[in-house]
């Protein structure tokens, strides 16, 4: 069985990361042959080269590129693909055009985000195409967003993304951040790992940071790991709030497994999410989590059981929940232990591997 994974993303985002994870965890199955089709000069193409993954790439200089579509069609013909699995919305649209030439090709779309789907004629027609065999959602929240648009709900299946729990749980606090940024010993670190984009609502993160700093008596620093289009605006806002000396923007780092255990608390302020992997990674590293109730986040972060949940865009609630965790070691230890058990049971690579293999075989 030949599977072609398709992504049009140029940058490195959670969706591409999980697509690559899906590829890698299924390599052991001899009856599956996987190939990746990606944008030329994308981060994904670079990773395919580094990992010696079988792939094709095509230029995508515009939102919907005819060159990308043409090369995709050529690849489908050349490789005689059985299942086309697309991993972002632009790839979804282009691939629906491509498969018109391949009547026997099976088609899967993975949806990661819970942003609302506009119920117009074209979207309804697109999501209800008879050529779609399965739509995979990363959380129940993402599935709920699609329900009003879809006529056949049986085509939708939730498969949670997984992480390498054993690898992450073996990581320990090595003090990298303290050394790299000359952070004084005994300073509490509250961090987030995210693209600096609108979806992540890091302005609320900064507003919460200001409130936390005002009420916290000890030494504290806030760490934002990631890059994105809002970096300049976020730095300006931090300065405006008087946080210039207390917020560290690290930019992109490829040592997340090493730096995450150094956080005393992980605070995520997103306004939309499918199910953020960074939260699951924090669980595996036994870092307490305070999060907003964005999308599927609440399917992992259960209030006062595996973490603390605040309403979206509520900086005051986030700050209050952070304060509760920092001041109550018993609550913190209780939530960390429960979160660690949950990520093992529900969000491991082994569970994800089993679910995807069964999916492909069923199709």
N, C-alpha and C positions, 0 to 999 in steps of 0.2 A: 504494500500500500504506500503510495507516494503522497506526501503532504507538503504543500507550499504555504509557508507563513509569510504574510505580507504586511509591511509597515511603510508609511510615507513620512514618518517623523524624522526631522533632521537632527534635533537636539537629543539629549538623553532624558527620558521621562520614565515614570513607573511602568507604563504600559509596555515599552520596549524591554525594560528590565525583566518583566514577567514573561514576555514572549520568549526571550532568551532562556529564562529559567525553564519554561515549558519544553523548549527544544532539548535542553541538556538532561532533564530528568527522564525523557523518553528515549534517549539514545540507546539504552540497554535492550530495547525490544527489537529483535531481528526482523520482525514482520512490518516494521515502520521505517520508511526512508523519508527523512525530512530535508527540506531545502528552504532557505530564507531569501525573500525578495525585498530589497530595501532601497531607500533613496541614496543616490550617489553622493559621496562626501559626507554622509551622515555618521554620527557616533556609532550607530549600529553596524554600519559597514566596516568601520575600523575594528570593532570588537570581533566581527566575523573573521576578518583577516588574522587578528591576533590568536583567535582560538581555532583557526584552520577549519572553519565551518563552511560547508558547501553553500554558496550564495550567488545571487545575481543582483545587480544594482542598475538603476536608471535615473537619469536627471529628473528632478522635480523642482523647477524654478518658479512655477506658478501654483496657485491653490489646487487646481485640477489640471494636471499636465498630460497632454496628448502623447508626448514622448514616453512618459512613464506607463501610460495605458498600452501603447504599442509594444513596448518591451515586455510588459506583463503577458500580453497575448502570445508573443513569440516564445516566452519561457514555458507557458502552459502547453503549447504545441510541442516544443522540443522535448520536454521532460515527461510528457504524458501523465500529468498530475491527476490523482484520484480525488483528493480533498483540498479545497482552497480555504485556508483559515486566515481571515483578515483581522487586524488588531487595532485599527483606528478608524474614525468616521470617514476620512477622505479615501482611505483604502477601500472602505465599504462601498462607497459610491462608484469609484473607478472599477472595482471588481465586478459589480453588478452589470456594468456595461460589457466587461470582458467575457463573462460566462455565457453571454448570448450565443457565442460561437462554439460552446462546449455543452451540448445537451445532457451529457451523462455525468458531468462534474458535480461533486457534492460541495456544499458551501456552508461555512461556519463564520459567524461574526462574533467577536469578543467585545463586550462593552464594559468599560472601566469606570465611567463617571456617571453621577446621578443628576447631571444638569437636565433641566426640563426639555422634552422633545416637543417642538412646536407642532400642533396638530393641523398642518395644512395639507393640501392635496398631494404635493410631491413627497412630503415626509411619510404620510400614510401609505402611499403607493410603494415607496422604497422599503419600509419596514415590513410590509405585507407581501413582498415579492414571493411568488410561488417557488422561486429558485432557492430560497433560504431553507436550509435543513435544520439548523440550530442557531439560536442566539445565546451565547454564554455571558452571564452577568456575574460580576465579582462579589455581589452582595444582594440581599433581598431588597435593599433600598434602591439599587439600580434596576432591579426587576420591576419594582412598583412604579417607577417612572415610565417604563415602557408599556405597562398594562393598558392605559387609556388609548394608545395608538394601535396596539396589536389586536387582530381579530382571532388569531390562534395562539392562545397562551401556552399550549403544549409544546410549542417550539422553543420555549425559553427554559433554560436550566441555570441554576446557580452553582458555580464551582468557585469556591474561595481560593484566592491566591495563597501560595505557601511560601515559607522561608526555611532556610537551613537552620533549624532550631539548635541542633547539636553543635554546629560550628559557632553560632553566635553565643550560645550559653557557655562555651569554653573560653570566651574572651574575658579579660579582666582589666581593671583600671590600671593603666600603665603611666598615667600622668602626661600624655602627649600634649593635650591642650594647655595644661599649666606651663609646660616648658616652652611650647611654640609661641605663646602669647604673654609670657611672663606674669602669669596669674598667681597672686600670693597664696601660700598654703592656707588652708582653712576656709577658702572662698567657696560658697555654694554655686554650682553651675546649673542654670536652667536653660535647656536647649531645644532646638527644633531643627529638623533636617528636611528641607523642602525647596522646590523651585521658587524663585522670588516672583511669583505670578499672582494675579488677582484672585484666583481660586483659593489660594492658601491664606488670604486675608491677614497678612503679617503686620498690617497697620494695627489690627486689634491685638496682636502679640505685643507690639511696642507699647500700646496703651496699657495693657496688663502689666508689662514690665515696670512702667512708671509707678503704678499703684502698689505693686509688690515691693519695690524699692522703698517707697515711702513708709511702709509698715513693718519692714524687716529690719531687725536690730543688728544682724551680723553682716559679714562681707558677702556680696553676691554679684555675679556676672551673668549676662544673658548671651547665649551663643546661637547665631543663625548660620547654619551650614547649607550652602547651595548658591546657585547663581540664577539670573533671570532678568527680564526686562525692567522690573521695578526696583532694581538695586539702588539707583541714584535717588529715587523718590523716598525709598525707605530710610536711607542714610540721612537725607534732609529732615525727614520726620523725626528720626531719633534725636538729631541735634535740636530740633524745635522743642522736644519734650525734655531736653536737658539730660539726655542719656548717652551723650557722645563717648563718655569714658566707661560706660557700663555695658554697652552692646558691642559684641565682636562679630563682624561679618567675615566669615572664613573664606567665602567663595566655595567653588566646587572642591570636594575632597574625595579621594577614592579609598579612604581608610575608615569608613563608617564603623565597621565591626570593632576597630581599635579605640575609637573616640567615644562611641555611645556609652560604654560602661562608666565613663568618667562623669557623665551627667548625674546630678543629684535628683533631677526631675526632668521629664520630657513634657513640654507644653505645646500642643498643636491647636491652632486657631482657625482652621479652614472653614470656608463657607459652603463648599461643595466637595464631596469625596465619594469615590466608589467604596473602597475600604483601604485606608492608607497603610502601606507596608511598613512605614517607619514606626507606627504604633506596635505592630507585631514584633518588629525587631527590638523595640524597647522592652516589650514583655519578655522576650528570650534573654535579654541582657539583665533582667531583674531591675529595671529602672521604672519607678512609678510614673504613671501617665495621667495628665490632666488634659482634657480635650473638649472641643465643641461637638455638639450633636449634629455633625455634618454627614449626610448620606448614611453609609453603612458603618460609620465609626462606632455607633452604639451597639452594633452586633458583636463587637469585641470588647469595647470599654463599657462595662456595666457599672453604673454608679455605686460607689462605695463597696464594690465587690472585686472588680478587676482594675478599677481606676475611678477617676472623677469626671463627670460630664457637666458641661455648661451650655446654655443656649448659644446659638451662633451669634457672633458680633457683640457678645456681652463681656466686655473687658473686666468689669467689676466682679462678675461671677467667677471668671477664670482666676483672677487674683485671689479671691476668697478661697477657692478650692486649693490653690497652690499653698496658701497659708495653712490650711487645715492639714495638708500632707506634711509640710515641713515641721509642723508643731506637734504632730501625733505619730510617733514611731510605731505604735501598735497598729494603727489604721494602715500606715504605709506598708508594714511587713505583711499584714493580712492581704492587702490588694496585690502586692507583688507575687506572693505565693499562688494566689488564685489565677493571676494572669499567666504565670509560668505554666501552670497545669493546663489552662485553656489553649495556649498556643501549641502545646504538644499534642493535644487531643484533636484539634480542629484545623490548625493552620500550618501543619508541617508539610515538607516536600513529599513525604510518603503518601499522605492523604491526597494531595494534589495530583501526584503521579497516577495513582489508582483511578481517580475520577476521569482524568483525560484519556487514559488508555481505554477505559470502558466506553467513553464517548466515541472515540474514533472507530472502535470495533463495531459499535452499534450502528454507526452510519454506513 
